[in-house]
Amino acid sequence: MIFIPIGDWFLARSEAFKVLMMKFRDHKIHTKTAFSKVKSKHNNYDQTLREHKERIEELEKIMLSLKEVTPFRIKKKKQNNDY
């Protein structure tokens, strides 16, 4: 039972352990910032896609509301060339 606290005490006093803990802390901070950047970019892409989708749906509604009228031909009367 005494060996564990003494081992922890020696480990906590060693320089190598302190260096490892500092590197671990730095790695943890860098990982969090990297994931935050990726998440913010992902949210920006999602927002842009949603805006484009809304605009496309709006244009589709406009196109449906316009409904082109089929053009009709006007026939010319035949002229009688009976002189």
Secondary structure as a PSIPRED ss2 file (coil, helix, strand):
# PSIPRED VFORMAT (PSIPRED V4.0)

   1 M C   1.000  0.000  0.000
   2 I C   1.000  0.000  0.000
   3 F H   0.000  1.000  0.000
   4 I H   0.000  1.000  0.000
   5 P H   0.000  1.000  0.000
   6 I H   0.000  1.000  0.000
   7 G H   0.000  1.000  0.000
   8 D H   0.000  1.000  0.000
   9 W H   0.000  1.000  0.000
  10 F H   0.000  1.000  0.000
  11 L H   0.000  1.000  0.000
  12 A H   0.000  1.000  0.000
  13 R H   0.000  1.000  0.000
  14 S C   1.000  0.000  0.000
  15 E H   0.000  1.000  0.000
  16 A H   0.000  1.000  0.000
  17 F H   0.000  1.000  0.000
  18 K H   0.000  1.000  0.000
  19 V H   0.000  1.000  0.000
  20 L H   0.000  1.000  0.000
  21 M H   0.000  1.000  0.000
  22 M H   0.000  1.000  0.000
  23 K H   0.000  1.000  0.000
  24 F H   0.000  1.000  0.000
  25 R H   0.000  1.000  0.000
  26 D H   0.000  1.000  0.000
  27 H H   0.000  1.000  0.000
  28 K H   0.000  1.000  0.000
  29 I H   0.000  1.000  0.000
  30 H H   0.000  1.000  0.000
  31 T H   0.000  1.000  0.000
  32 K H   0.000  1.000  0.000
  33 T H   0.000  1.000  0.000
  34 A H   0.000  1.000  0.000
  35 F H   0.000  1.000  0.000
  36 S H   0.000  1.000  0.000
  37 K H   0.000  1.000  0.000
  38 V H   0.000  1.000  0.000
  39 K H   0.000  1.000  0.000
  40 S H   0.000  1.000  0.000
  41 K H   0.000  1.000  0.000
  42 H H   0.000  1.000  0.000
  43 N H   0.000  1.000  0.000
  44 N H   0.000  1.000  0.000
  45 Y H   0.000  1.000  0.000
  46 D H   0.000  1.000  0.000
  47 Q H   0.000  1.000  0.000
  48 T H   0.000  1.000  0.000
  49 L H   0.000  1.000  0.000
  50 R H   0.000  1.000  0.000
  51 E H   0.000  1.000  0.000
  52 H H   0.000  1.000  0.000
  53 K H   0.000  1.000  0.000
  54 E H   0.000  1.000  0.000
  55 R H   0.000  1.000  0.000
  56 I H   0.000  1.000  0.000
  57 E H   0.000  1.000  0.000
  58 E H   0.000  1.000  0.000
  59 L H   0.000  1.000  0.000
  60 E H   0.000  1.000  0.000
  61 K H   0.000  1.000  0.000
  62 I H   0.000  1.000  0.000
  63 M H   0.000  1.000  0.000
  64 L H   0.000  1.000  0.000
  65 S H   0.000  1.000  0.000
  66 L H   0.000  1.000  0.000
  67 K C   1.000  0.000  0.000
  68 E C   1.000  0.000  0.000
  69 V C   1.000  0.000  0.000
  70 T C   1.000  0.000  0.000
  71 P C   1.000  0.000  0.000
  72 F C   1.000  0.000  0.000
  73 R C   1.000  0.000  0.000
  74 I C   1.000  0.000  0.000
  75 K C   1.000  0.000  0.000
  76 K C   1.000  0.000  0.000
  77 K C   1.000  0.000  0.000
  78 K C   1.000  0.000  0.000
  79 Q C   1.000  0.000  0.000
  80 N C   1.000  0.000  0.000
  81 N C   1.000  0.000  0.000
  82 D C   1.000  0.000  0.000
  83 Y C   1.000  0.000  0.000
